[in-house]
Amino acid sequence: MKYLVLLIGNGDEPDWETLSEAEQHATMQKFEDFGTACADREGVEILAGEALGGPRSATVMRTRSGEVTLTDGPYAESVEQLGGFYLVEAPDLDVLVDLLRCLPAYDLQISPVIDPF
């Protein structure tokens, strides 16, 4: 089964730029550990994953009554911001949750990918 995992910053984590080089390395190591753990687990594969630019670099596209508008900034004014994602193939949710414990302490939204056909 495929799952989309959204990494959501909850506002408690420090800005990347304020971390020391050692702290940045330790954080990145957790992502590498997650990748290794997935590669080592039977039936698990990371299909895609990326870090995303901060909320100030986002563009929101809205369609209302057939009219499209573009605005700068995040979709919603919120402390919580989308920081990245993974698309993971895993045998079941329990296996994925076990593997996700490797990641830094983000809030995570895990959604199964549905096949409409």
MOPAC internal coordinates of N, CA, C and O (Angstrom, degrees):
PM7 1SCF
backbone

  N    0.0000 0     0.00 0     0.00 0    0    0    0
  C    1.4460 1     0.00 0     0.00 0    1    0    0
  C    1.5288 1   108.42 1     0.00 0    2    1    0
  O    1.2310 1   120.92 1   -36.73 1    3    2    1
  N    1.3143 1   115.85 1   143.27 1    3    2    1
  C    1.4564 1   120.86 1   176.94 1    5    3    2
  C    1.5257 1   109.50 1   -95.50 1    6    5    3
  O    1.2310 1   121.74 1   -36.96 1    7    6    5
  N    1.3439 1   114.28 1   143.04 1    7    6    5
  C    1.4587 1   121.64 1   177.95 1    9    7    6
  C    1.5233 1   109.17 1  -132.67 1   10    9    7
  O    1.2310 1   120.79 1   -40.92 1   11   10    9
  N    1.3309 1   116.10 1   139.08 1   11   10    9
  C    1.4574 1   121.83 1   170.48 1   13   11   10
  C    1.5202 1   106.86 1   -98.50 1   14   13   11
  O    1.2310 1   121.11 1   -54.64 1   15   14   13
  N    1.3197 1   115.48 1   125.36 1   15   14   13
  C    1.4644 1   121.54 1   179.77 1   17   15   14
  C    1.5250 1   107.42 1  -113.06 1   18   17   15
  O    1.2310 1   120.94 1   -63.14 1   19   18   17
  N    1.3272 1   115.81 1   116.86 1   19   18   17
  C    1.4616 1   121.22 1   177.76 1   21   19   18
  C    1.5157 1   108.91 1   -97.43 1   22   21   19
  O    1.2310 1   120.44 1   -52.01 1   23   22   21
  N    1.3190 1   116.77 1   127.99 1   23   22   21
  C    1.4634 1   122.73 1   177.84 1   25   23   22
  C    1.5172 1   107.61 1   -94.96 1   26   25   23
  O    1.2310 1   120.86 1   -66.81 1   27   26   25
  N    1.3230 1   115.95 1   113.19 1   27   26   25
  C    1.4518 1   121.04 1  -172.67 1   29   27   26
  C    1.5262 1   109.29 1  -114.55 1   30   29   27
  O    1.2310 1   121.11 1   -63.15 1   31   30   29
  N    1.3133 1   115.48 1   116.85 1   31   30   29
  C    1.4594 1   120.22 1   175.06 1   33   31   30
  C    1.5141 1   109.25 1   -68.39 1   34   33   31
  O    1.2310 1   120.58 1   -44.69 1   35   34   33
  N    1.3143 1   116.49 1   135.31 1   35   34   33
  C    1.4618 1   119.78 1  -175.94 1   37   35   34
  C    1.5291 1   112.98 1  -102.65 1   38   37   35
  O    1.2310 1   120.49 1  -171.99 1   39   38   37
  N    1.3245 1   116.68 1     8.01 1   39   38   37
  C    1.4587 1   120.03 1   178.09 1   41   39   38
  C    1.5184 1   113.96 1    89.52 1   42   41   39
  O    1.2310 1   119.97 1   169.28 1   43   42   41
  N    1.3306 1   117.66 1   -10.72 1   43   42   41
  C    1.4665 1   120.93 1  -179.88 1   45   43   42
  C    1.5230 1   112.46 1   -87.08 1   46   45   43
  O    1.2310 1   120.34 1   160.80 1   47   46   45
  N    1.3262 1   116.95 1   -19.20 1   47   46   45
  C    1.4547 1   119.15 1  -177.31 1   49   47   46
  C    1.5225 1   110.59 1   -81.40 1   50   49   47
  O    1.2310 1   120.39 1   -34.51 1   51   50   49
  N    1.3263 1   116.86 1   145.49 1   51   50   49
  C    1.4768 1   120.01 1   179.72 1   53   51   50
  C    1.5196 1   110.84 1   -72.61 1   54   53   51
  O    1.2310 1   120.73 1   -22.46 1   55   54   53
  N    1.3254 1   116.22 1   157.54 1   55   54   53
  C    1.4542 1   120.65 1   174.45 1   57   55   54
  C    1.5216 1   109.01 1   -62.53 1   58   57   55
  O    1.2310 1   120.76 1   -39.80 1   59   58   57
  N    1.3210 1   116.15 1   140.20 1   59   58   57
  C    1.4580 1   122.48 1  -178.17 1   61   59   58
  C    1.5283 1   110.58 1   -52.69 1   62   61   59
  O    1.2310 1   120.70 1   137.96 1   63   62   61
  N    1.3298 1   116.27 1   -42.04 1   63   62   61
  C    1.4720 1   121.17 1  -175.78 1   65   63   62
  C    1.5232 1   112.75 1   -65.43 1   66   65   63
  O    1.2310 1   120.13 1   157.44 1   67   66   65
  N    1.3305 1   117.35 1   -22.56 1   67   66   65
  C    1.4629 1   119.84 1  -178.84 1   69   67   66
  C    1.5295 1   112.66 1   -87.03 1   70   69   67
  O    1.2310 1   120.57 1   170.27 1   71   70   69
  N    1.3323 1   116.52 1    -9.73 1   71   70   69
  C    1.4630 1   119.76 1   179.26 1   73   71   70
  C    1.5213 1   110.41 1   -78.24 1   74   73   71
  O    1.2310 1   120.81 1   -33.17 1   75   74   73
  N    1.3084 1   116.06 1   146.83 1   75   74   73
  C    1.4646 1   120.16 1   174.17 1   77   75   74
  C    1.5239 1   108.36 1   -70.51 1   78   77   75
  O    1.2310 1   120.35 1   -14.46 1   79   78   77
  N    1.3011 1   116.93 1   165.54 1   79   78   77
  C    1.4562 1   121.60 1   178.03 1   81   79   78
  C    1.5340 1   110.44 1   -58.76 1   82   81   79
  O    1.2310 1   120.24 1   139.91 1   83   82   81
  N    1.3221 1   117.15 1   -40.09 1   83   82   81
  C    1.4703 1   121.16 1   178.84 1   85   83   82
  C    1.5296 1   110.90 1   -64.93 1   86   85   83
  O    1.2310 1   120.24 1   140.00 1   87   86   85
  N    1.3361 1   117.15 1   -40.00 1   87   86   85
  C    1.4723 1   120.62 1   178.69 1   89   87   86
  C    1.5306 1   111.06 1   -67.83 1   90   89   87
  O    1.2310 1   120.65 1   141.00 1   91   90   89
  N    1.3205 1   116.36 1   -39.00 1   91   90   89
  C    1.4644 1   119.65 1   176.37 1   93   91   90
  C    1.5208 1   110.23 1   -63.22 1   94   93   91
  O    1.2310 1   120.33 1   136.11 1   95   94   93
  N    1.3175 1   116.98 1   -43.89 1   95   94   93
  C    1.4623 1   121.33 1   179.16 1   97   95   94
  C    1.5297 1   110.41 1   -61.42 1   98   97   95
  O    1.2310 1   120.14 1   135.95 1   99   98   97
  N    1.3182 1   117.34 1   -44.05 1   99   98   97
  C    1.4710 1   121.08 1  -179.42 1  101   99   98
  C    1.5279 1   110.94 1   -62.57 1  102  101   99
  O    1.2310 1   120.46 1   141.12 1  103  102  101
  N    1.3174 1   116.72 1   -38.88 1  103  102  101
  C    1.4629 1   120.47 1   177.76 1  105  103  102
  C    1.5214 1   110.82 1   -66.08 1  106  105  103
  O    1.2310 1   120.43 1   133.36 1  107  106  105
  N    1.3215 1   116.78 1   -46.64 1  107  106  105
  C    1.4677 1   120.48 1   179.37 1  109  107  106
  C    1.5259 1   111.28 1   -63.52 1  110  109  107
  O    1.2310 1   120.32 1   148.01 1  111  110  109
  N    1.3257 1   117.00 1   -31.99 1  111  110  109
  C    1.4617 1   120.53 1   178.41 1  113  111  110
  C    1.5304 1   111.02 1   -61.87 1  114  113  111
  O    1.2310 1   120.29 1   145.61 1  115  114  113
  N    1.3199 1   117.06 1   -34.39 1  115  114  113
  C    1.4694 1   120.18 1   178.78 1  117  115  114
  C    1.5220 1   110.90 1   -64.23 1  118  117  115
  O    1.2310 1   120.11 1   141.67 1  119  118  117
  N    1.3234 1   117.40 1   -38.33 1  119  118  117
  C    1.4638 1   120.15 1   176.59 1  121  119  118
  C    1.5342 1   110.30 1   -66.79 1  122  121  119
  O    1.2310 1   120.56 1   138.90 1  123  122  121
  N    1.3294 1   116.54 1   -41.10 1  123  122  121
  C    1.4620 1   119.87 1   176.82 1  125  123  122
  C    1.5224 1   110.89 1   -63.45 1  126  125  123
  O    1.2310 1   120.24 1   139.87 1  127  126  125
  N    1.3283 1   117.15 1   -40.13 1  127  126  125
  C    1.4659 1   121.28 1   178.08 1  129  127  126
  C    1.5243 1   110.81 1   -61.87 1  130  129  127
  O    1.2310 1   120.35 1   140.15 1  131  130  129
  N    1.3265 1   116.94 1   -39.85 1  131  130  129
  C    1.4625 1   120.76 1   177.16 1  133  131  130
  C    1.5260 1   110.02 1   -62.11 1  134  133  131
  O    1.2310 1   120.12 1   134.32 1  135  134  133
  N    1.3188 1   117.38 1   -45.68 1  135  134  133
  C    1.4694 1   121.01 1   178.56 1  137  135  134
  C    1.5186 1   111.89 1   -60.17 1  138  137  135
  O    1.2310 1   120.63 1   137.14 1  139  138  137
  N    1.3214 1   116.41 1   -42.86 1  139  138  137
  C    1.4664 1   120.90 1   179.07 1  141  139  138
  C    1.5249 1   110.62 1   -65.58 1  142  141  139
  O    1.2310 1   120.42 1   135.87 1  143  142  141
  N    1.3338 1   116.80 1   -44.13 1  143  142  141
  C    1.4658 1   120.76 1   179.89 1  145  143  142
  C    1.5268 1   110.81 1   -61.41 1  146  145  143
  O    1.2310 1   120.04 1   140.62 1  147  146  145
  N    1.3324 1   117.53 1   -39.38 1  147  146  145
  C    1.4641 1   120.74 1   177.97 1  149  147  146
  C    1.5245 1   110.92 1   -66.75 1  150  149  147
  O    1.2310 1   120.36 1   136.60 1  151  150  149
  N    1.3332 1   116.91 1   -43.40 1  151  150  149
  C    1.4629 1   120.82 1  -179.90 1  153  151  150
  C    1.5250 1   111.47 1   -63.81 1  154  153  151
  O    1.2310 1   120.37 1   147.94 1  155  154  153
  N    1.3174 1   116.90 1   -32.06 1  155  154  153
  C    1.4650 1   121.32 1  -178.20 1  157  155  154
  C    1.5255 1   113.19 1   -81.79 1  158  157  155
  O    1.2310 1   119.88 1   165.38 1  159  158  157
  N    1.3355 1   117.83 1   -14.62 1  159  158  157
  C    1.4704 1   121.58 1  -175.93 1  161  159  158
  C    1.5241 1   109.90 1   -93.11 1  162  161  159
  O    1.2310 1   120.82 1   -51.86 1  163  162  161
  N    1.3152 1   116.04 1   128.14 1  163  162  161
  C    1.4616 1   122.57 1   177.88 1  165  163  162
  C    1.5232 1   110.29 1   -59.38 1  166  165  163
  O    1.2310 1   120.58 1   -49.19 1  167  166  165
  N    1.3396 1   116.49 1   130.81 1  167  166  165
  C    1.4570 1   121.36 1   175.70 1  169  167  166
  C    1.5151 1   115.39 1    80.77 1  170  169  167
  O    1.2310 1   119.91 1  -171.60 1  171  170  169
  N    1.3402 1   117.78 1     8.40 1  171  170  169
  C    1.4673 1   120.94 1  -179.44 1  173  171  170
  C    1.5217 1   108.90 1  -116.46 1  174  173  171
  O    1.2310 1   121.12 1   -44.92 1  175  174  173
  N    1.3283 1   115.46 1   135.08 1  175  174  173
  C    1.4615 1   120.50 1   177.96 1  177  175  174
  C    1.5248 1   108.91 1  -147.39 1  178  177  175
  O    1.2310 1   120.73 1   -48.52 1  179  178  177
  N    1.3203 1   116.21 1   131.48 1  179  178  177
  C    1.4609 1   120.51 1   171.68 1  181  179  178
  C    1.5224 1   106.57 1   -81.10 1  182  181  179
  O    1.2310 1   120.50 1   -63.25 1  183  182  181
  N    1.3197 1   116.65 1   116.75 1  183  182  181
  C    1.4645 1   121.98 1  -177.91 1  185  183  182
  C    1.5232 1   111.58 1   -88.10 1  186  185  183
  O    1.2310 1   120.56 1   150.37 1  187  186  185
  N    1.3333 1   116.53 1   -29.63 1  187  186  185
  C    1.4633 1   121.88 1   178.67 1  189  187  186
  C    1.5178 1   108.14 1  -164.04 1  190  189  187
  O    1.2310 1   121.07 1   -23.72 1  191  190  189
  N    1.3043 1   115.56 1   156.28 1  191  190  189
  C    1.4562 1   120.54 1   176.47 1  193  191  190
  C    1.5095 1   109.33 1  -174.65 1  194  193  191
  O    1.2310 1   120.98 1   -43.17 1  195  194  193
  N    1.3069 1   115.73 1   136.83 1  195  194  193
  C    1.4605 1   120.80 1  -179.69 1  197  195  194
  C    1.5177 1   110.26 1  -151.36 1  198  197  195
  O    1.2310 1   121.14 1   -30.50 1  199  198  197
  N    1.3225 1   115.43 1   149.50 1  199  198  197
  C    1.4641 1   121.67 1   166.90 1  201  199  198
  C    1.5227 1   106.52 1   -84.08 1  202  201  199
  O    1.2310 1   120.63 1   -31.84 1  203  202  201
  N    1.3117 1   116.40 1   148.16 1  203  202  201
  C    1.4605 1   120.60 1  -178.94 1  205  203  202
  C    1.5245 1   110.48 1  -112.58 1  206  205  203
  O    1.2310 1   121.24 1   -27.80 1  207  206  205
  N    1.3297 1   115.24 1   152.20 1  207  206  205
  C    1.4554 1   120.62 1   175.46 1  209  207  206
  C    1.5159 1   110.18 1   -62.74 1  210  209  207
  O    1.2310 1   120.59 1   -19.99 1  211  210  209
  N    1.3012 1   116.48 1   160.01 1  211  210  209
  C    1.4553 1   121.56 1  -178.89 1  213  211  210
  C    1.5202 1   112.67 1   -65.62 1  214  213  211
  O    1.2310 1   120.67 1   -10.83 1  215  214  213
  N    1.3156 1   116.33 1   169.17 1  215  214  213
  C    1.4635 1   120.59 1  -176.14 1  217  215  214
  C    1.5208 1   114.14 1   -59.63 1  218  217  215
  O    1.2310 1   120.12 1   151.08 1  219  218  217
  N    1.3016 1   117.37 1   -28.92 1  219  218  217
  C    1.4677 1   119.67 1  -179.93 1  221  219  218
  C    1.5263 1   112.28 1   -69.66 1  222  221  219
  O    1.2310 1   120.20 1   161.29 1  223  222  221
  N    1.3345 1   117.23 1   -18.71 1  223  222  221
  C    1.4590 1   120.23 1   179.41 1  225  223  222
  C    1.5271 1   112.42 1   -94.45 1  226  225  223
  O    1.2310 1   119.95 1   178.64 1  227  226  225
  N    1.3259 1   117.71 1    -1.36 1  227  226  225
  C    1.4617 1   122.10 1  -177.85 1  229  227  226
  C    1.5240 1   111.57 1   -78.54 1  230  229  227
  O    1.2310 1   121.25 1   -27.43 1  231  230  229
  N    1.3189 1   115.21 1   152.57 1  231  230  229
  C    1.4522 1   123.04 1   171.63 1  233  231  230
  C    1.5236 1   107.27 1  -122.41 1  234  233  231
  O    1.2310 1   120.44 1   -46.86 1  235  234  233
  N    1.3068 1   116.76 1   133.14 1  235  234  233
  C    1.4660 1   121.80 1   178.82 1  237  235  234
  C    1.5196 1   108.57 1  -106.76 1  238  237  235
  O    1.2310 1   120.98 1   -51.09 1  239  238  237
  N    1.3282 1   115.74 1   128.91 1  239  238  237
  C    1.4609 1   122.04 1   176.72 1  241  239  238
  C    1.5240 1   107.67 1  -110.58 1  242  241  239
  O    1.2310 1   120.73 1   -58.13 1  243  242  241
  N    1.3194 1   116.21 1   121.87 1  243  242  241
  C    1.4696 1   121.59 1   179.70 1  245  243  242
  C    1.5296 1   108.78 1  -120.66 1  246  245  243
  O    1.2310 1   121.13 1   -38.94 1  247  246  245
  N    1.3329 1   115.45 1   141.06 1  247  246  245
  C    1.4623 1   121.31 1   175.11 1  249  247  246
  C    1.5233 1   107.48 1  -119.41 1  250  249  247
  O    1.2310 1   120.75 1   -60.99 1  251  250  249
  N    1.3185 1   116.17 1   119.01 1  251  250  249
  C    1.4601 1   122.50 1   178.87 1  253  251  250
  C    1.5289 1   107.93 1  -131.52 1  254  253  251
  O    1.2310 1   120.87 1   -56.63 1  255  254  253
  N    1.3109 1   115.95 1   123.37 1  255  254  253
  C    1.4722 1   121.42 1   179.91 1  257  255  254
  C    1.5258 1   111.43 1    52.32 1  258  257  255
  O    1.2310 1   120.81 1  -140.63 1  259  258  257
  N    1.3254 1   116.06 1    39.37 1  259  258  257
  C    1.4514 1   121.33 1   178.31 1  261  259  258
  C    1.5103 1   115.49 1    80.33 1  262  261  259
  O    1.2310 1   119.86 1   176.48 1  263  262  261
  N    1.3188 1   117.87 1    -3.52 1  263  262  261
  C    1.4662 1   122.31 1   179.56 1  265  263  262
  C    1.5253 1   110.06 1   -98.83 1  266  265  263
  O    1.2310 1   120.94 1   -47.11 1  267  266  265
  N    1.3284 1   115.81 1   132.89 1  267  266  265
  C    1.4589 1   121.89 1  -179.96 1  269  267  266
  C    1.5196 1   109.28 1  -102.84 1  270  269  267
  O    1.2310 1   120.72 1   -48.69 1  271  270  269
  N    1.3336 1   116.22 1   131.31 1  271  270  269
  C    1.4611 1   120.78 1   174.27 1  273  271  270
  C    1.5210 1   108.74 1  -126.96 1  274  273  271
  O    1.2310 1   121.00 1   -34.77 1  275  274  273
  N    1.3075 1   115.70 1   145.23 1  275  274  273
  C    1.4555 1   122.72 1   175.72 1  277  275  274
  C    1.5170 1   108.35 1  -114.84 1  278  277  275
  O    1.2310 1   120.82 1   -45.03 1  279  278  277
  N    1.3320 1   116.03 1   134.97 1  279  278  277
  C    1.4569 1   120.53 1   176.11 1  281  279  278
  C    1.5155 1   109.01 1  -134.10 1  282  281  279
  O    1.2310 1   120.78 1   -25.93 1  283  282  281
  N    1.3162 1   116.12 1   154.07 1  283  282  281
  C    1.4579 1   121.53 1   177.15 1  285  283  282
  C    1.5160 1   109.70 1   -81.28 1  286  285  283
  O    1.2310 1   121.46 1   -26.82 1  287  286  285
  N    1.3165 1   114.82 1   153.18 1  287  286  285
  C    1.4570 1   120.16 1   171.60 1  289  287  286
  C    1.5135 1   113.43 1    96.79 1  290  289  287
  O    1.2310 1   121.33 1    -1.74 1  291  290  289
  N    1.3136 1   115.06 1   178.26 1  291  290  289
  C    1.4663 1   120.17 1  -174.64 1  293  291  290
  C    1.5263 1   111.84 1   -68.97 1  294  293  291
  O    1.2310 1   121.14 1   -20.41 1  295  294  293
  N    1.3228 1   115.43 1   159.59 1  295  294  293
  C    1.4593 1   122.05 1   178.63 1  297  295  294
  C    1.5258 1   110.64 1   -59.78 1  298  297  295
  O    1.2310 1   120.73 1   137.23 1  299  298  297
  N    1.3220 1   116.20 1   -42.77 1  299  298  297
  C    1.4635 1   120.72 1  -178.53 1  301  299  298
  C    1.5214 1   109.03 1  -130.79 1  302  301  299
  O    1.2310 1   120.79 1   -35.62 1  303  302  301
  N    1.3015 1   116.09 1   144.38 1  303  302  301
  C    1.4587 1   120.40 1   173.73 1  305  303  302
  C    1.5164 1   107.37 1   -75.32 1  306  305  303
  O    1.2310 1   120.80 1   -69.37 1  307  306  305
  N    1.3028 1   116.08 1   110.63 1  307  306  305
  C    1.4601 1   120.22 1  -173.84 1  309  307  306
  C    1.5127 1   109.73 1  -158.48 1  310  309  307
  O    1.2310 1   120.92 1   -26.35 1  311  310  309
  N    1.3081 1   115.85 1   153.65 1  311  310  309
  C    1.4643 1   120.60 1   173.18 1  313  311  310
  C    1.5250 1   109.14 1   -68.76 1  314  313  311
  O    1.2310 1   120.61 1   142.66 1  315  314  313
  N    1.3307 1   116.43 1   -37.34 1  315  314  313
  C    1.4542 1   121.12 1  -179.37 1  317  315  314
  C    1.5271 1   109.59 1   -75.41 1  318  317  315
  O    1.2310 1   120.68 1   -50.48 1  319  318  317
  N    1.3248 1   116.30 1   129.52 1  319  318  317
  C    1.4549 1   121.19 1  -179.81 1  321  319  318
  C    1.5209 1   109.56 1  -136.87 1  322  321  319
  O    1.2310 1   121.15 1   -35.90 1  323  322  321
  N    1.3186 1   115.41 1   144.10 1  323  322  321
  C    1.4497 1   121.71 1   178.80 1  325  323  322
  C    1.5193 1   109.73 1   -71.32 1  326  325  323
  O    1.2310 1   120.69 1   -58.72 1  327  326  325
  N    1.3266 1   116.28 1   121.28 1  327  326  325
  C    1.4575 1   120.76 1  -176.72 1  329  327  326
  C    1.5137 1   114.27 1  -104.52 1  330  329  327
  O    1.2310 1   120.28 1   160.55 1  331  330  329
  N    1.3268 1   117.07 1   -19.45 1  331  330  329
  C    1.4517 1   120.53 1  -179.36 1  333  331  330
  C    1.5177 1   110.26 1   173.84 1  334  333  331
  O    1.2310 1   121.58 1     3.07 1  335  334  333
  N    1.3352 1   114.59 1  -176.93 1  335  334  333
  C    1.4537 1   119.03 1  -179.28 1  337  335  334
  C    1.5244 1   110.62 1  -153.07 1  338  337  335
  O    1.2310 1   121.56 1   -19.41 1  339  338  337
  N    1.3054 1   114.62 1   160.59 1  339  338  337
  C    1.4589 1   123.15 1   168.25 1  341  339  338
  C    1.5166 1   107.71 1  -132.62 1  342  341  339
  O    1.2310 1   120.36 1   -36.72 1  343  342  341
  N    1.3102 1   116.92 1   143.28 1  343  342  341
  C    1.4499 1   123.19 1   166.77 1  345  343  342
  C    1.5192 1   105.30 1  -112.12 1  346  345  343
  O    1.2310 1   120.83 1   -63.32 1  347  346  345
  N    1.3307 1   116.02 1   116.68 1  347  346  345
  C    1.4563 1   121.14 1  -170.73 1  349  347  346
  C    1.5267 1   110.21 1  -126.74 1  350  349  347
  O    1.2310 1   121.07 1   -45.03 1  351  350  349
  N    1.3157 1   115.56 1   134.97 1  351  350  349
  C    1.4613 1   121.72 1   170.12 1  353  351  350
  C    1.5223 1   106.14 1   -93.86 1  354  353  351
  O    1.2310 1   120.55 1   -53.98 1  355  354  353
  N    1.3302 1   116.56 1   126.02 1  355  354  353
  C    1.4647 1   121.46 1  -179.63 1  357  355  354
  C    1.5239 1   108.89 1  -145.57 1  358  357  355
  O    1.2310 1   120.29 1   -27.43 1  359  358  357
  N    1.3312 1   117.06 1   152.57 1  359  358  357
  C    1.4655 1   119.71 1  -179.30 1  361  359  358
  C    1.5271 1   113.13 1   -60.80 1  362  361  359
  O    1.2310 1   120.55 1   144.16 1  363  362  361
  N    1.3373 1   116.55 1   -35.84 1  363  362  361
  C    1.4691 1   120.08 1   179.62 1  365  363  362
  C    1.5247 1   109.50 1  -164.52 1  366  365  363
  O    1.2310 1   121.28 1    -7.87 1  367  366  365
  N    1.3163 1   115.15 1   172.13 1  367  366  365
  C    1.4598 1   121.64 1  -176.83 1  369  367  366
  C    1.5261 1   112.17 1   -63.03 1  370  369  367
  O    1.2310 1   119.89 1   142.01 1  371  370  369
  N    1.3238 1   117.81 1   -37.99 1  371  370  369
  C    1.4703 1   120.53 1  -178.67 1  373  371  370
  C    1.5239 1   111.72 1   -60.80 1  374  373  371
  O    1.2310 1   120.21 1   138.08 1  375  374  373
  N    1.3214 1   117.21 1   -41.92 1  375  374  373
  C    1.4643 1   121.10 1   178.68 1  377  375  374
  C    1.5236 1   109.80 1   -63.49 1  378  377  375
  O    1.2310 1   120.49 1   134.66 1  379  378  377
  N    1.3276 1   116.66 1   -45.34 1  379  378  377
  C    1.4663 1   120.57 1  -179.37 1  381  379  378
  C    1.5243 1   111.23 1   -62.79 1  382  381  379
  O    1.2310 1   120.09 1   134.43 1  383  382  381
  N    1.3153 1   117.43 1   -45.57 1  383  382  381
  C    1.4709 1   120.78 1   179.79 1  385  383  382
  C    1.5215 1   110.43 1   -59.54 1  386  385  383
  O    1.2310 1   120.32 1   138.71 1  387  386  385
  N    1.3079 1   116.98 1   -41.29 1  387  386  385
  C    1.4648 1   120.83 1   177.78 1  389  387  386
  C    1.5285 1   110.64 1   -59.68 1  390  389  387
  O    1.2310 1   119.94 1   136.25 1  391  390  389
  N    1.3116 1   117.72 1   -43.75 1  391  390  389
  C    1.4640 1   121.88 1  -179.43 1  393  391  390
  C    1.5291 1   111.90 1   -69.84 1  394  393  391
  O    1.2310 1   120.13 1   143.65 1  395  394  393
  N    1.3196 1   117.35 1   -36.35 1  395  394  393
  C    1.4694 1   121.14 1  -177.44 1  397  395  394
  C    1.5188 1   112.75 1   -65.36 1  398  397  395
  O    1.2310 1   119.88 1   163.82 1  399  398  397
  N    1.3164 1   117.84 1   -16.18 1  399  398  397
  C    1.4686 1   120.97 1   178.19 1  401  399  398
  C    1.5314 1   111.78 1   -63.61 1  402  401  399
  O    1.2310 1   119.94 1   163.39 1  403  402  401
  N    1.3333 1   117.71 1   -16.61 1  403  402  401
  C    1.4728 1   121.98 1   177.75 1  405  403  402
  C    1.5267 1   112.33 1   -70.09 1  406  405  403
  O    1.2310 1   120.37 1   152.41 1  407  406  405
  N    1.3235 1   116.90 1   -27.59 1  407  406  405
  C    1.4623 1   120.99 1  -172.25 1  409  407  406
  C    1.5240 1   112.50 1   -72.96 1  410  409  407
  O    1.2310 1   120.50 1   -18.20 1  411  410  409
  N    1.3403 1   116.64 1   161.80 1  411  410  409
  C    1.4628 1   119.48 1   172.73 1  413  411  410
  C    1.5351 1   109.73 1   -57.70 1  414  413  411
  O    1.2310 1   120.67 1   -13.67 1  415  414  413
  N    1.3064 1   116.33 1   166.33 1  415  414  413
  C    1.4672 1   122.15 1  -171.71 1  417  415  414
  C    1.5282 1   112.76 1   -77.44 1  418  417  415
  O    1.2310 1   120.68 1  -119.65 1  419  418  417
  N    1.3211 1   116.31 1    60.35 1  419  418  417
  C    1.4612 1   121.21 1   171.36 1  421  419  418
  C    1.5227 1   108.65 1   -79.11 1  422  421  419
  O    1.2310 1   120.78 1   -19.82 1  423  422  421
  N    1.3399 1   116.10 1   160.18 1  423  422  421
  C    1.4509 1   119.71 1   160.87 1  425  423  422
  C    1.5279 1   104.76 1   -79.24 1  426  425  423
  O    1.2310 1   120.19 1   -41.42 1  427  426  425
  N    1.3101 1   117.24 1   138.58 1  427  426  425
  C    1.4601 1   120.95 1  -176.65 1  429  427  426
  C    1.5184 1   109.73 1  -121.77 1  430  429  427
  O    1.2310 1   120.99 1   -42.90 1  431  430  429
  N    1.3139 1   115.72 1   137.10 1  431  430  429
  C    1.4581 1   120.75 1   169.49 1  433  431  430
  C    1.5129 1   106.41 1  -110.97 1  434  433  431
  O    1.2310 1   120.50 1   -55.84 1  435  434  433
  N    1.3254 1   116.64 1   124.16 1  435  434  433
  C    1.4582 1   122.57 1  -177.45 1  437  435  434
  C    1.5245 1   107.28 1  -114.56 1  438  437  435
  O    1.2310 1   120.79 1   -61.40 1  439  438  437
  N    1.3229 1   116.10 1   118.60 1  439  438  437
  C    1.4638 1   121.00 1  -178.62 1  441  439  438
  C    1.5195 1   109.64 1  -124.40 1  442  441  439
  O    1.2310 1   120.27 1   -50.40 1  443  442  441
  N    1.3326 1   117.10 1   129.60 1  443  442  441
  C    1.4676 1   118.04 1   174.31 1  445  443  442
  C    1.5285 1   109.60 1   -68.69 1  446  445  443
  O    1.2310 1   121.10 1   -36.10 1  447  446  445
  N    1.3132 1   115.51 1   143.90 1  447  446  445
  C    1.4623 1   121.20 1   175.67 1  449  447  446
  C    1.5287 1   106.41 1   -88.02 1  450  449  447
  O    1.2310 1   120.74 1   -50.72 1  451  450  449
  N    1.3180 1   116.18 1   129.28 1  451  450  449
  C    1.4563 1   119.13 1  -178.80 1  453  451  450
  C    1.5199 1   110.01 1   -99.80 1  454  453  451
  O    1.2310 1   120.76 1   -30.80 1  455  454  453
  N    1.3010 1   116.15 1   149.20 1  455  454  453
  C    1.4524 1   122.95 1   175.36 1  457  455  454
  C    1.5250 1   106.69 1  -104.95 1  458  457  455
  O    1.2310 1   119.73 1   -73.40 1  459  458  457
  N    1.3182 1   118.13 1   106.60 1  459  458  457
  C    1.4696 1   119.68 1  -174.25 1  461  459  458
  C    1.5279 1   114.07 1   -72.00 1  462  461  459
  O    1.2310 1   120.17 1   175.06 1  463  462  461
  N    1.3188 1   117.27 1    -4.94 1  463  462  461
  C    1.4760 1   118.74 1  -176.97 1  465  463  462
  C    1.4894 1   111.15 1  -111.03 1  466  465  463
  O    1.2310 1   120.10 1   180.00 1  467  466  465

